[in-house]
Amino acid sequence: MGSREKEQAPMTYKEYATWPEGKRCEVLDGNIISMAPSPTPEHQSISLQLSIEFGMYFRGKDCRVLAAPIDVYLFEDHRKGWMDENVRNWVCPDLVVICDKNKIQKNRIVGAPDLVIEILSPATAKIDRMDKRIAYERAGVKEYWIVDPANQVVEVYLREKTGKFELRGVYSRDDTIPVHGWEDLFIDLRNIFE
């Protein structure tokens, strides 16, 4: 068995903070869901291009764009007291847009981002499509994108009045995506997929 026996208490952020710098994981309900290796150059290129597009749009506006690695405490409330030893849910999305700057803490995001983007890799595809999608939905994320580099497509999920995500569109390399929270923001995928 690995260094964390099944009988051990759930993983907390306090424990995670003692790990060596550069060693990362994501945790839901105290269980490690991902300890993926460093991303590929293709993944990083897509992340960079998305960061540029969103960053240019949000320059001088109230919302902030942050790219991985940044830990997000999905289910904590920045207005309430919490301690790292009580946090058993955190993820490290590839890109987030946050419009409530109070959620941006010194070394983490506390609360659900407005928009989350995950870029698939073979090691993370199932987690991004299932575990993290469900967690983002439960946390109140308004818009969730799954970027598939292998097929050069983006799936866009929007939070409905029911609180559930609904697939609003699948966009390919030659499409332009309307970002639903901002009526004048469009992402041309020709600038994202090389």
N, C-alpha and C positions, 0 to 999 in steps of 0.2 A: 504494500500500500504506500501511497505518497506520504508527504510530510503532514498532511491533515487527515487523521483517522476519521472514519465515519461517526464515531461516538463523540467526537469533540464538539464543543459549542459552536454555534454559527459564527462565521467570519464577521468581524466588525471592522470599521474603518480605522479604529484605533490600532488594531493589530496590523492592518495593511500599511499604516503609516510607518511602521518599524522595518518594513522591507527595504532592501538596498535600492538606491536610486536607479531608475531605469527598468526595474522589474514591475510589471503592471498586470492587473487583472480587473475583471468586472464581476460584480456580485449582485445577485437577486435573492432575497429572502435568506441571506446569510450563506448562500451556496455560490461558489465560484462557477461562473458560466463561461468564462473565456480567459485564456492566457495565451492569446494568439501571438505568433512571432511578429516582427516588424513588418509593416506593409510593403508591397511591391512598388517599384517605380511607377507603374501604371496607376495604381491606387493613389499614390502621392501626387501624381500629375493631375488627376481628376479632382482631388481634394484642393490642390492649389488653385486650379482654374475656377472652381466653385467659390472658393474664398475670395478670389479677385472680383468675380461678378457680384457677389453679395456685399463684399466690402466696399466696392465703389458706390453701390446704391445707398448703403446705410451711412456713408461718410457724412458727418454733420447732422445726422438724425438721432433720434432717441434710442433706437435699437442697436445692439452690438452683435457682431459675428465673431465666433470663436471656433477655432479648429483644434482637433485632437493634438496632443493629449490634454484633456481637461476632465476631471471627475465631476459627475453630476449626481447630486443627491436627489433623486426623482421625487421621493415621497416626503421630504422634510419641508418645513415651512420656515422661511427666513425670518418671519415675524415672531416665531416662538423659540423658546430655548430648546436646545438639543445638544447632545454631546456625541463625539465620535464613537464612543463605545456602544451607543444605542443605534447607530446607523448600520443597517444590514442590507441596504440597497444602494448601489451606485453603479453607474455605467460611464463609458468614455466614448461618446458618439464622435463620428468623424467631423461633423460640423453642426453647430447650433446657432440659432438666432434667439436672442433674449431681449425683450423690450422692457422688462422691469429690472432696472440696474441694481436694485436692492438684492436681487438673487445672486449677483456676482460678488462672491466673497474672495478673501485673499488667495486661496489656492483651490477653490472649488466653486461650483454652481449649486445653489440650494433652492430646489424647486424645479418644476417642469419648464423647459424652454418653450418658446412659442413655435419654433420649427426645428425639427431634427432631421439630419441627413446621415444615412449610413451607406457606405460603399462596400458592396459585397466582395468577399474573397471565398475561396473554397472552404477555408477553416471557419468562417463566420456566417455563411449564408443561412444555415438553419436557425442560428441564434437570432440574426437580424430579422428574419421573416416571421419567426414565431415568438420566442421568449421576449425579445426586446420590443417587438411591435405591440405585444400584449401589455408590457410594462409601460410603454409610452402612452398607450391608450388609457390605461388605468390612472396614470399620473396627470392626465389632462393636457398633453401635448396637442396643439391645434392642427399641425400639419406634419406629416412624416413622409420622407422620400427614401426609397430604396434604389440605389444606383447600382446597376449590373454592368460592370465593365466588359465582361465576356460577350454579352449580347448587345452592348451599347444601347441600353434602355433604362428609363427611370419610371418607377411606379410611384404615383402620388396618392397618398391617403389623407383624407380630411376628417376631422372630428365632427360628427353630426350632433344634432340636438339631443339624441339619445345617449351621447357620451361615447359612442362606438365609432371606430374608424370605418370609412367607406372608401373603397378604391375609386378615385375620381378620374384616373387616366393612366395610360401607359404610353410613354413618349419615346420615340426613337431618335437616332442621331441627327436627323434633319428637322426635328420639331423644335418649337419654342414653347416653354412651359410658363403658364401664368402662375405666379406665386400668389396664392389666394388671399393671404392676409393683407396684401398691398396691391391695389388695383393697377398701379403703373409699373410694376416690377415683372419683367419677363426674362427668362433664362434661355438663351439660344444654345442648344446642345451642340451645335457645330463648334462652339468655343470651348466645350467641355471635353468631348471625345476627340482625341487626335487620330 
